[in-house]
Amino acid sequence: MTFELVYARQAQRQLEKLNPQTALRMVEGCERLKRNPFPDGKHVKKLVGDFRVVFQRSGSRIHVIDVLSKPDFQKAY
């Protein structure tokens, strides 16, 4: 089953502010969620990098809610 990826306006704006290489990495990571939004324990890794993606699964959709820097993510969540 393939899931639909939906970006919130806020997430889109945040991605546009990032340098192109970083934004591409973030989008590629989100694209992987379309194929497997329920990772098993074998594919869970320690987070690496300066940004975090906040998403929510709803039926066959994955809503990308926000893209935050690591410090902003720690403050918000």
Helices and strands as residue ranges (DSSP letters): E 4-7, H 9-17, H 20-35, G 41-43, E 51-58, E 61-69, H 70-76
